[in-house]
Amino acid sequence: MNEIFELHKKGKISVENKINIDNSQTLAKVYTPGVAQVVKHINQNKESVKEYTIIGNTVGMFTDGTAVLGLGNMGPEAAMPVMEGKAMIYKSFADINAYPLLLNTTDVDRIVDAITVLSPSFSLIHLEDISAPNCFEIFDKLVNKVNIPVFHDDQFGTAIIVLAGLINAMKISNRKPETSSVVINGAGAAGLAIARLLYAYGFKQITLCDSKGIIHRNRTDLNRYKLEVLELTKNQDNAGNLADAVVGKDIFVGVSVGGALKPSMIETMNDEPIIFALANPDPEILPSDLPSTFNGIIATGRSDFPNQINNAIGYPGFVKAILENNIKNIELKHFIQAAKGIASVLSESELKKDYIIPDVFNKNVVPSILASFKK
Amino acid sequence: MNEIFELHKKGKISVENKINIDNSQTLAKVYTPGVAQVVKHINQNKESVKEYTIIGNTVGMFTDGTAVLGLGNMGPEAAMPVMEGKAMIYKSFADINAYPLLLNTTDVDRIVDAITVLSPSFSLIHLEDISAPNCFEIFDKLVNKVNIPVFHDDQFGTAIIVLAGLINAMKISNRKPETSSVVINGAGAAGLAIARLLYAYGFKQITLCDSKGIIHRNRTDLNRYKLEVLELTKNQDNAGNLADAVVGKDIFVGVSVGGALKPSMIETMNDEPIIFALANPDPEILPSDLPSTFNGIIATGRSDFPNQINNAIGYPGFVKAILENNIKNIELKHFIQAAKGIASVLSESELKKDYIIPDVFNKNVVPSILASFKK
């Protein structure tokens, strides 16, 4: 068996006791009869459940397995190794308990009701690897039903890191968001969230593309989530394909499919373009395939190239900030705070075209996000 | 703050990583890109999810908080310290991961659907602290909907230990089940399960009482669960109160309320009676209140008296046996196997009137239950 399977045997996480129960005195405190004191206290002071149980520092992670990595609909069981990996990252980087839960249905209302019924068990709901547009509908319904924050990492977890990377890339190329133009290729969970977040941050020239080309007002095949973002970005009139979209633009953000961005397209962009080719494992363009004249910045989702745009940099610290600040409704401003916190880990003197984002193991990321929430 | 609250701060369990992720080589194996190999493997071999994730050794524990300890309906949040305590016992005594989940509804169908939707996350569903008769309906519906075993500790977890204790108490008093008469006081989750299990084991003379007295065929206030057990035990004709019920009987099992069994009632029972006074924290009769002529055996649910009948002795090993033997449908014979396994931990020479059941910390209990499943 190879080492990867060996490491996965019987799972990568476990539920452990914080106190040893090897004698009856301790057992009588953590279980009956002693535990009854704590039960009665919480019954009278419901909020104290966060103080005296695991709940205050615990995230429930839910997936139906319909959009696992770049592999598509693999089913809930096959999603579990990814869920455990994300739980490990929560623990290792932010000391948060995350418990992975699999949903054996793709029915939106059953998923929403199951998570709602379970919601007292957690301080935050983390949705993961649920395909669009179901993920939007589940999110919108859940937010109205549960009393705790809801976070879909594939949407805004990705958007946070993209914005963090762009903030630093724009410092290097001396750009301002108001005067920079962006093409986002891919209008699923990540693409639509990136569009919303960049708009909220100050980017006003945003062109959104999907597999059929530019999203514009005369298309009749758009779901309501794409229409909402189209309305928001007000870029409603231009038709065309991706090659048309990128002409004269400053920034390309790809969350689509490998090879979608051709070298010839990059040559039509503005000088010193910023290319975020985030399709995984095969980016929209490989760094080795860039035009020889390329003088801009490229980032991918891969660890074997510089500038890795990796959700793992963002969600542990972001969720820790939400929990520590007792935020019930997550707003766009919170994602912006997190992105600024991540970007500011690198000082201006450290920034280079191949070093725009801190490494996933950088110990300053989580404290910097937490600090940005205090401002 | 007292020590009990101190021990409960931020919870008594945590989700921990089995592998350290402090370098990119390891991260690339337990998360992307390496994890994709395991995802694809499970997608093609669904059963292997038990081999390569936490699921194979994990129990989902669910409560709505309607019957917490002897305290009644405390709500789901207040049930959490007990749930964590039970999870600790799973871990410490049987090395099983148990994750506690709270249900914010008492609606049977919503509970059943939520647990069904979540069921791929676990190898066994453990229901806990759900009041009767809802617990019966939830159990019956769940068993037909999920592909994994369902266990309600307040029913058969208790029944296993009662039977284990009775097996040994009867050895001491030289009784056989077929010729011994039993009164069970309390016809909730525990009482009805005890009646079913004792009947299956060979006790045929069983009288069941609830707060209104003997359960008999002319009563019009019986729910269908009590009626089913009445039908089973065929003891349908005698009316009367608890005092009437115990006259000339061998065994009393109380899962009712403190003080229900008077010393004068015990004096009407057969010689060397067996009294299991399991109401907690106040038993049906305190050992110190027994008649001066008492020459039988008494057991309680309390750790400060001999012969503690404690679920914690049974459920960890029982559930481990179910998981290890890959049993999908739990049957009465499995509870009997577990009870025999527990009883046989004490050799005949060790047995005494005040030592009929192994201590909760006895390391031989779990192996003995596992061995009894191999027979």
Interface residues (C-beta under 8 A of the other chain):
Chain A: N2 E3 I4 F5 L7 H8 K9 K10 G11 K12 I13 S14 V15 E16 N17 K18 I19 N20 I21 D22 N23 S24 T26 L27 A28 K29 V30 Y31 T32 P33 G34 V35 A36 Q37 V38 V39 K40 H41 I42 N43 K46 V49 E51 Y52 T53 I54 I55 G56 N57 T58 V68 L69 L71 M74 G75 P76 E77 A78 A79 M80 P81 V82 E84 G85 K86 A87 M88 I89 K91 S92 N97 A98 Y99 P100 L101 L102 L103 N104 T105 R110 I111 D113 A114 T116 V117 L118 S119 P120 S121 N280 P281 R302 S303 A312 V360 F361
Chain B: N2 E3 I4 F5 L7 H8 K9 K10 G11 K12 I13 S14 V15 E16 N17 K18 I19 N20 I21 D22 N23 S24 T26 L27 A28 K29 V30 Y31 T32 P33 G34 V35 A36 Q37 V38 V39 K40 H41 I42 N43 K46 V49 E51 Y52 T53 I54 I55 G56 N57 T58 V68 L69 L71 M74 G75 P76 E77 A78 A79 M80 P81 V82 E84 G85 K86 A87 M88 I89 K91 S92 N97 A98 Y99 P100 L101 L102 L103 N104 T105 R110 I111 D113 A114 T116 V117 L118 S119 P120 S121 N280 P281 R302 S303 A312 V360 F361
